[in-house]
Structure formats: C-alpha cells, structure tokens
Amino acid sequence: MVPVATFLGVASAAASAHADRSSTTIDQGYELGEIQEPRSVAMAGADEAWGGSTGALFKNPANLLASRVYHLEGLAAFGPEARRQSFGGAVVDSSKGRLAGGIGGTWNEMDPDGIKRSWTDLRLALAYLFGNAFSLGMTGRYLRVMQRTAAGPLGASLASDGTSTKPIFNQLTFDAGAALTLAEGVRLGVSGHNLTSTKTSLAPVLLGTGLGFSNGMVTLEGDVQFDFTTYSTTRARAMLGAEYIAAGCLPLRAGYRYDDGTKTHGVGFGVGYTDPRFGIEVSARRDLVADHPATMISIALRIFIDVAMKSDSASQD
C-alpha cells in the first residue's frame, strides 16, 4: 500500500498545485508533445536503444521486445514552471512469442491561466521480432489538442490561436521504429514519430537514433533526435544516459541533454524500487543553462503480472 499511497499523493499534489502563468516558452512546456515517462526523464531522453517495457510504447515501439514482461503502469508528470501536469497509464505484454503489444495514453494540461493548452494522447503499439537480433514496431497515435482563444504568442491569430469550441488539432498519426542487436549487450535503435507529416509543432516529425550498451546491471546510451517541424530549420537534441541496478532492485539513473531548439542544457536523475510484484520510479529533469529554466518531475507505479505462474495455474485447472 505504501507505493500506491505515494503515487496518489504526488498525483494529487500536482493536480491541486496553483501558481502564476507559465514562466517558460510554449515550446519548453510542450516538450514536442512527448509523454514524460520516468526512465526517459531521468536519462534525459536517452532511451532509443534500451527503453523497453511501457517506455517503448511512447518512444521506440521496436523495444517492446527488449525484455519479456507483462506490465501495467500508472504515471503522472508535473512541470512547475510550465504549469504542466499529465496523468495516464499503459499496459504492455511481451511475455511470449515474437509478437508484442501495448496500449496507453495520457491527459495533459499546461499553462491553465495562460494559453490553457490541454491534450489527450492515446497510443496502440505492436512489435515483431525477426530472428534473435532485429525487431520492428509501429504505434498508432491519436492526438486531440484544445487551446484558449486569443492567448497564444500572436494574440487573436490564425497561426497561434485556439478555438472556443473545437480542438486545434484532432488527428491520427503513427510512429515506427527498429532495433538491432549489433553484439552481445550492444543495441542500435531508430524511430520516426508523427510520420503522416502533420505540418504542425503540435505533432512534429521527429527522427531518433540511439546506440547503447547493457549487461543487465549497467546501461549506457547516447542518442540524437532531429526535429523537422517545430522551427524554421531542423534542430537536434543530443542526449546521454546511464542506469545502474543496485542490489538487484534499485534502479539509479542520470542523464544529460542539449536541446538546440530551446537552447537549453539540462540534467536528469531518478531512482526506483522493484520487486516481483511491483515497481515505483521517481525522476526529475532540470535545465541548468536556459533563458527560462524548467523542471520536469515524473512518477510511475508498475504492477508486474507473472504470466508463467498464471499459465501454470490455468493448465492445472
């Protein structure tokens, strides 16, 4: 009950927080529309090659097969400067065979006393393993975005304004990814996001690449992500992340990123606890060099389902 109480307490605090208007830019607060999952936050986004389980649903769907799991997750994220809050969950099953799948989504809001942008993000992902070293994945994404009228950077403008009764974005798009094991413990990941080319920064076209090493206890990864839509020219993010599993049950994570779009340098860190029944993770990322420094806090509670035990019980019946 302690992890559940902790999760609900943080979520409640985020929901009830009140402050002035956002002190960050819209781009900083929106974060490309990416879901802020704890492992990704802690490793500053460097999880293109080894970001498995529920994290793969939101980043590189080919990594659904990076580990054999059946996980249920509830998550919450909060950005105090951007006045952002997110709540959601996911279910991923990669426990058997060559096919894995997952479903998840979040409700999000930022700057409620300013532009008051809110969005619903729903995802369905599938991945397939070819041989023992190569996997492909695809994620269908539904995104619906609402925004207050006459509150954007250009005021009452067709370019940046909201609408009074209708969403400013309401579409289906998709992501695709691939992952290749180059040698024992060495993995390459590549993914593309919003590949229907929506031509809006609400769902920008992104290309992510990552190379990582993991031996089950230590993971090291470096990623580069390219944003082709948000700015007038292509901008990149460079990310480095590390993870150490202490005592077999305590994931300790840290990361660094440079974002050429927002011109920010940031660091991430996180800690968690896992046992055979559940896991809880808490992470934060903070801009160290920025015109408008921002913070992102993320927490998740995972429930682990023992598929093997469940199957054995069913066969005995």
C-alpha positions in Angstrom: 0.0 0.0 0.0 2.9 2.4 0.6 3.8 2.7 -3.2 0.1 3.3 -4.1 -0.2 5.9 -1.4 3.0 7.6 -2.6 1.8 7.6 -6.2 -1.6 9.0 -5.4 -0.1 11.7 -3.1 2.2 13.0 -5.8 -0.6 13.0 -8.4 -2.9 14.8 -6.0 -0.3 17.4 -5.3 0.3 18.0 -9.0 -3.4 18.3 -9.7 -4.0 20.8 -6.9 -0.9 23.0 -7.5 -1.6 26.7 -8.3 0.8 29.4 -9.4 1.1 32.3 -11.8 1.2 31.9 -15.6 3.9 29.8 -17.1 7.4 31.2 -16.9 8.8 29.1 -19.8 8.3 29.3 -23.5 5.4 27.3 -25.1 8.0 25.0 -26.8 9.7 24.2 -23.5 6.4 23.4 -21.7 5.0 21.3 -24.5 8.2 19.2 -25.0 7.4 18.2 -28.5 4.2 16.6 -27.2 6.3 13.7 -25.8 4.9 11.7 -22.9 7.2 12.2 -19.9 7.8 8.7 -18.6 10.1 8.4 -15.6 13.0 6.4 -17.2 13.2 8.8 -20.1 13.1 11.9 -17.8 15.9 10.5 -15.6 18.1 9.6 -18.6 17.4 12.9 -20.3 15.7 11.1 -23.2 18.4 8.7 -23.9 16.3 5.5 -24.3 16.1 4.9 -28.0 18.1 1.7 -27.9 17.3 0.2 -24.5 14.0 1.8 -23.4 11.8 -1.3 -23.0 8.5 -2.1 -21.2 5.9 0.7 -21.1 8.6 3.3 -22.1 8.8 1.7 -25.6 5.2 2.5 -26.2 6.0 6.2 -26.0 9.5 6.2 -27.7 10.7 3.3 -29.9 8.0 0.7 -30.3 10.5 -1.9 -31.5 11.8 -2.0 -28.0 8.6 -3.6 -26.8 10.6 -6.9 -27.3 13.8 -5.7 -25.4 12.5 -7.6 -22.4 9.9 -10.2 -21.6 7.3 -8.5 -19.5 3.6 -8.1 -18.7 3.4 -4.7 -17.1 0.6 -2.4 -16.0 1.6 1.2 -15.3 0.1 4.4 -13.9 2.1 7.6 -14.4 2.0 11.3 -13.5 4.2 14.2 -14.5 4.4 17.8 -13.4 6.3 20.8 -14.7 6.0 23.6 -12.1 7.5 26.5 -14.3 5.4 25.4 -17.4 2.4 24.8 -15.2 2.1 21.4 -16.8 0.5 18.3 -15.5 0.0 14.9 -17.1 -1.8 11.7 -15.9 -2.1 8.4 -17.7 -1.2 4.8 -17.9 -0.1 1.9 -20.1 -0.3 -1.9 -20.5 2.4 -3.8 -22.3 2.7 -7.6 -23.0 5.8 -9.0 -24.5 5.8 -12.1 -22.4 5.6 -14.8 -25.1 6.4 -15.4 -28.7 7.7 -13.0 -31.3 4.8 -10.5 -31.2 4.4 -7.9 -28.5 1.8 -5.2 -28.0 0.8 -2.3 -25.8 -1.8 0.4 -25.2 -1.6 3.6 -23.3 -2.2 7.3 -23.1 -2.3 10.4 -21.1 -4.4 13.5 -20.4 -2.2 16.7 -20.2 -2.6 20.4 -19.5 -0.1 23.3 -19.5 -0.4 27.0 -18.5 -4.0 26.9 -17.4 -4.0 30.7 -16.6 -2.4 31.5 -19.9 -2.8 29.6 -23.2 -4.5 26.8 -21.3 -3.5 24.1 -23.8 -4.8 20.6 -23.0 -4.3 17.4 -25.0 -5.3 13.8 -25.0 -2.7 11.3 -26.3 -3.7 7.7 -27.0 -1.4 5.0 -28.4 -1.6 1.4 -29.6 1.7 -0.3 -30.5 2.8 -3.6 -32.0 6.3 -5.1 -32.5 7.6 -8.2 -34.1 11.0 -10.0 -33.6 12.8 -11.3 -36.6 15.4 -13.9 -35.7 17.1 -13.1 -32.4 18.6 -9.7 -33.2 16.2 -7.5 -35.2 12.8 -6.1 -34.3 10.3 -3.7 -35.9 7.5 -1.8 -34.3 4.7 0.6 -35.1 2.5 2.8 -32.9 -0.8 4.3 -33.9 -1.3 7.7 -32.2 -4.5 9.7 -31.7 -3.9 13.3 -30.5 -6.5 15.9 -29.6 -5.4 19.4 -28.6 -7.5 22.2 -27.2 -6.3 25.8 -26.5 -7.8 29.0 -25.2 -8.6 31.7 -27.7 -6.6 34.9 -28.1 -3.9 33.6 -25.7 -1.1 32.5 -27.9 2.0 34.5 -28.7 0.4 36.3 -31.6 -2.9 37.0 -29.8 -6.0 36.5 -31.9 -4.2 34.9 -34.8 -4.9 32.1 -37.2 -1.3 31.0 -36.8 -1.3 30.5 -33.0 -4.8 30.9 -31.7 -7.1 28.4 -30.2 -10.8 27.9 -30.8 -13.7 28.4 -28.4 -15.5 25.0 -29.0 -13.3 22.9 -31.3 -9.9 21.3 -31.0 -7.0 23.0 -32.8 -5.7 19.5 -33.6 -7.6 16.3 -33.8 -5.9 13.6 -35.9 -4.5 10.1 -36.2 -0.8 9.7 -36.9 1.8 6.9 -36.4 5.3 6.2 -35.2 7.6 3.4 -36.5 10.8 2.0 -35.0 13.5 -0.6 -35.5 16.1 -2.1 -33.1 19.1 -4.2 -33.9 21.5 -6.1 -31.6 24.9 -5.5 -33.0 26.8 -7.6 -30.5 26.2 -9.0 -27.0 24.8 -6.1 -25.0 25.2 -3.6 -27.8 22.0 -2.3 -29.4 21.0 0.2 -32.0 17.6 1.9 -32.1 16.0 4.2 -34.7 12.4 5.6 -34.6 10.3 8.1 -36.5 7.4 10.0 -35.0 4.3 11.6 -36.4 5.1 10.2 -39.8 1.9 11.4 -41.5 3.7 14.8 -41.6 1.0 16.8 -39.9 2.9 20.1 -40.6 2.4 21.4 -37.1 4.6 21.7 -34.0 1.8 20.0 -32.0 2.8 16.8 -33.7 6.3 17.4 -35.2 8.0 14.9 -37.4 10.9 13.5 -35.4 13.8 11.1 -36.1 15.5 9.5 -33.2 18.7 7.4 -33.2 20.5 5.7 -30.3 23.3 3.4 -29.5 23.6 1.7 -26.2 25.3 -1.0 -24.1 23.6 -3.0 -21.3 24.7 -6.1 -19.3 21.5 -6.1 -17.2 23.1 -4.2 -14.3 24.7 -1.2 -16.1 23.2 0.6 -19.1 25.0 3.4 -21.1 23.4 5.1 -24.0 23.8 8.1 -26.4 21.0 9.4 -28.6 20.4 12.1 -31.1 16.9 13.3 -32.1 16.1 15.6 -35.0 13.0 17.8 -35.1 12.0 18.7 -38.7 8.8 20.7 -37.9 8.8 23.0 -34.9 11.4 25.5 -36.1 12.2 27.1 -39.4 15.2 24.8 -39.7 15.9 21.3 -38.5 17.0 21.3 -34.8 18.6 18.4 -32.9 18.8 17.1 -29.3 21.8 15.3 -28.0 21.3 13.0 -25.0 23.4 10.8 -22.8 22.1 8.5 -20.1 23.3 5.9 -17.6 21.5 3.4 -15.4 22.8 1.2 -12.6 20.7 -1.5 -10.9 21.9 -1.5 -7.3 21.2 -4.6 -5.1 19.2 -6.1 -8.0 16.2 -3.9 -7.2 17.1 -0.2 -7.1 17.5 1.5 -10.5 19.7 4.6 -10.2 19.6 6.8 -13.3 21.2 10.0 -14.6 21.4 11.8 -17.9 22.3 15.0 -19.8 20.8 16.6 -22.9 21.5 19.6 -25.1 18.4 20.9 -27.0 19.3 23.1 -30.0 15.7 24.2 -30.4 15.2 25.7 -27.0 19.0 26.4 -26.5 19.0 24.6 -23.1 21.4 22.3 -21.3 19.7 20.0 -18.8 20.4 17.1 -16.4 18.1 14.3 -15.3 18.2 11.9 -12.4 16.0 9.2 -10.9 15.6 6.4 -8.5 13.2 3.4 -8.2 12.4 0.2 -6.4 11.3 -3.1 -7.9 10.3 -6.5 -6.5 8.5 -9.4 -8.2 5.1 -7.8 -7.7 5.5 -4.1 -8.4 7.9 -1.2 -9.1 7.9 2.5 -8.4 10.0 5.1 -10.1 10.6 8.8 -9.4 12.6 11.1 -11.7 13.3 14.8 -12.4 15.0 16.8 -15.1 16.2 20.4 -14.7 17.6 22.9 -17.1 21.0 24.2 -15.9 21.6 26.7 -18.8 18.5 28.3 -20.2 16.8 31.7 -20.7 13.8 30.2 -18.9 14.9 27.2 -16.8 12.3 24.5 -16.5 11.8 21.4 -14.3 10.0 18.1 -15.1 9.1 15.6 -12.4 7.7 12.2 -13.3 6.5 9.3 -11.2 5.2 5.9 -12.1 3.8 2.8 -10.4 4.1 -0.5 -12.2 2.3 -3.8 -11.5 4.1 -6.9 -12.7 2.0 -9.9 -13.8 3.7 -13.3 -13.6 2.5 -14.8 -16.9 4.3 -18.1 -16.4 2.7 -18.6 -13.0 -0.7 -17.6 -14.4 -0.3 -20.1 -17.3 0.7 -22.9 -15.0 -2.3 -22.3 -12.8 -4.6 -22.3 -15.8 -3.2 -25.6 -17.1 -3.8 -27.2 -13.7 -7.4 -26.2 -13.7 
